[in-house]
């Protein structure tokens, strides 16, 4: 397993106690700092951003109107490769 995947797995395991079920799928959560906004739709708030999780950066997507670089956030969702 690559180092980056190990770091993400560790971050997800740290938040394991707050798993939620939605449509039969577990919702993972991680906390990190927004590095930058890649794309933001002003009409509906759909955003693509880079999130720093410990020493790993992950791309996140979703409806996050008003998200800005430098914010510390907690995101929940389904991770796809």
LUMVO-580125 format. One record per residue (C-alpha): residue in three letters; residue number from 0; x, y negated, z. Coordinates in Angstrom, 3 decimals. Layout:
<rec residu="Ala" num="NUM" x="X" y="Y" z="Z"/>
...
This chain:
<rec residu="Unk" num="0" x="0.000" y="0.000" z="0.000"/>
<rec residu="Unk" num="1" x="1.345" y="-3.465" z="-0.864"/>
<rec residu="Unk" num="2" x="2.206" y="-5.820" z="1.974"/>
<rec residu="Unk" num="3" x="-0.593" y="-8.209" z="0.990"/>
<rec residu="Unk" num="4" x="-3.202" y="-5.452" z="1.183"/>
<rec residu="Unk" num="5" x="-1.869" y="-4.399" z="4.603"/>
<rec residu="Unk" num="6" x="-2.223" y="-7.966" z="5.877"/>
<rec residu="Unk" num="7" x="-5.797" y="-8.230" z="4.547"/>
<rec residu="Unk" num="8" x="-6.673" y="-4.836" z="6.043"/>
<rec residu="Unk" num="9" x="-5.256" y="-5.969" z="9.400"/>
<rec residu="Unk" num="10" x="-7.294" y="-9.196" z="9.271"/>
<rec residu="Unk" num="11" x="-10.461" y="-7.253" z="8.441"/>
<rec residu="Unk" num="12" x="-9.853" y="-4.739" z="11.233"/>
<rec residu="Unk" num="13" x="-9.397" y="-7.600" z="13.706"/>
<rec residu="Unk" num="14" x="-12.980" y="-8.677" z="12.966"/>
<rec residu="Unk" num="15" x="-14.418" y="-5.155" z="12.803"/>
<rec residu="Unk" num="16" x="-16.725" y="-5.710" z="15.768"/>
<rec residu="Unk" num="17" x="-18.940" y="-8.137" z="13.812"/>
<rec residu="Unk" num="18" x="-19.856" y="-5.850" z="10.865"/>
<rec residu="Unk" num="19" x="-23.351" y="-6.393" z="9.529"/>
<rec residu="Unk" num="20" x="-25.465" y="-4.264" z="7.222"/>
<rec residu="Unk" num="21" x="-26.982" y="-5.717" z="4.072"/>
<rec residu="Unk" num="22" x="-28.484" y="-3.417" z="1.474"/>
<rec residu="Unk" num="23" x="-26.508" y="-0.502" z="2.870"/>
<rec residu="Unk" num="24" x="-23.179" y="-2.362" z="2.519"/>
<rec residu="Unk" num="25" x="-20.932" y="-3.511" z="5.316"/>
<rec residu="Unk" num="26" x="-20.226" y="-7.221" z="5.385"/>
<rec residu="Unk" num="27" x="-16.597" y="-7.915" z="6.289"/>
<rec residu="Unk" num="28" x="-15.439" y="-11.195" z="7.747"/>
<rec residu="Unk" num="29" x="-12.107" y="-12.976" z="7.815"/>
<rec residu="Unk" num="30" x="-10.972" y="-16.330" z="9.104"/>
<rec residu="Unk" num="31" x="-8.479" y="-18.546" z="7.332"/>
<rec residu="Unk" num="32" x="-7.542" y="-21.941" z="6.016"/>
<rec residu="Unk" num="33" x="-8.702" y="-23.223" z="2.612"/>
<rec residu="Unk" num="34" x="-5.558" y="-23.790" z="0.517"/>
<rec residu="Unk" num="35" x="-7.281" y="-25.376" z="-2.481"/>
<rec residu="Unk" num="36" x="-10.510" y="-25.495" z="-4.463"/>
<rec residu="Unk" num="37" x="-10.154" y="-23.825" z="-7.864"/>
<rec residu="Unk" num="38" x="-13.692" y="-24.610" z="-9.073"/>
<rec residu="Unk" num="39" x="-16.765" y="-26.252" z="-7.614"/>
<rec residu="Unk" num="40" x="-20.203" y="-26.715" z="-9.210"/>
<rec residu="Unk" num="41" x="-21.719" y="-29.939" z="-7.867"/>
<rec residu="Unk" num="42" x="-25.234" y="-28.870" z="-8.873"/>
<rec residu="Unk" num="43" x="-25.541" y="-25.612" z="-6.936"/>
<rec residu="Unk" num="44" x="-22.452" y="-25.560" z="-4.665"/>
<rec residu="Unk" num="45" x="-20.905" y="-22.425" z="-6.200"/>
<rec residu="Unk" num="46" x="-17.210" y="-22.541" z="-5.343"/>
<rec residu="Unk" num="47" x="-14.024" y="-20.645" z="-6.101"/>
<rec residu="Unk" num="48" x="-11.270" y="-21.302" z="-3.554"/>
<rec residu="Unk" num="49" x="-8.012" y="-19.894" z="-2.231"/>
<rec residu="Unk" num="50" x="-8.043" y="-18.902" z="1.448"/>
<rec residu="Unk" num="51" x="-4.876" y="-18.349" z="3.489"/>
<rec residu="Unk" num="52" x="-5.346" y="-15.374" z="5.828"/>
<rec residu="Unk" num="53" x="-2.284" y="-15.068" z="8.069"/>
<rec residu="Unk" num="54" x="0.552" y="-14.792" z="5.497"/>
<rec residu="Unk" num="55" x="-1.646" y="-13.712" z="2.557"/>
<rec residu="Unk" num="56" x="-3.730" y="-15.814" z="0.162"/>
<rec residu="Unk" num="57" x="-7.039" y="-14.454" z="-1.145"/>
<rec residu="Unk" num="58" x="-9.489" y="-15.876" z="-3.687"/>
<rec residu="Unk" num="59" x="-13.015" y="-16.340" z="-2.325"/>
<rec residu="Unk" num="60" x="-16.207" y="-17.142" z="-4.229"/>
<rec residu="Unk" num="61" x="-19.702" y="-18.090" z="-3.190"/>
<rec residu="Unk" num="62" x="-22.111" y="-20.913" z="-2.496"/>
<rec residu="Unk" num="63" x="-20.085" y="-23.239" z="-0.267"/>
<rec residu="Unk" num="64" x="-21.097" y="-26.854" z="-1.003"/>
<rec residu="Unk" num="65" x="-18.814" y="-29.476" z="0.491"/>
<rec residu="Unk" num="66" x="-15.896" y="-27.094" z="1.118"/>
<rec residu="Unk" num="67" x="-12.560" y="-28.944" z="1.194"/>
<rec residu="Unk" num="68" x="-8.895" y="-27.966" z="1.256"/>
<rec residu="Unk" num="69" x="-7.458" y="-27.771" z="4.755"/>
<rec residu="Unk" num="70" x="-10.674" y="-26.555" z="6.430"/>
<rec residu="Unk" num="71" x="-10.493" y="-23.537" z="8.728"/>
<rec residu="Unk" num="72" x="-13.434" y="-21.286" z="7.917"/>
<rec residu="Unk" num="73" x="-14.897" y="-17.875" z="8.705"/>
<rec residu="Unk" num="74" x="-16.199" y="-16.086" z="5.617"/>
<rec residu="Unk" num="75" x="-18.366" y="-12.988" z="5.485"/>
<rec residu="Unk" num="76" x="-19.032" y="-10.883" z="2.454"/>
<rec residu="Unk" num="77" x="-18.209" y="-7.896" z="0.325"/>
<rec residu="Unk" num="78" x="-14.651" y="-7.534" z="-0.959"/>
<rec residu="Unk" num="79" x="-14.297" y="-6.499" z="-4.604"/>
<rec residu="Unk" num="80" x="-11.156" y="-5.596" z="-6.514"/>
